[in-house]
């Protein structure tokens, strides 16, 4: 575990332990739309449009 990653995890534990996730995935770049918004559905692994 790198120093910066362990520092980030320690910060989260100290400041927001009530919303602490059990796992953490670090990515080098966030997927973004053409307008620069983060594509959260890509991070969740779900399709953008669901069938109804």
Secondary structure as GFF3:
##gff-version 3
##sequence-region A 1 52
A	DSSP	alpha_helix	3	15	.	.	.	ID=ss1
A	DSSP	three_ten_helix	17	19	.	.	.	ID=ss2
A	DSSP	alpha_helix	40	44	.	.	.	ID=ss3
###
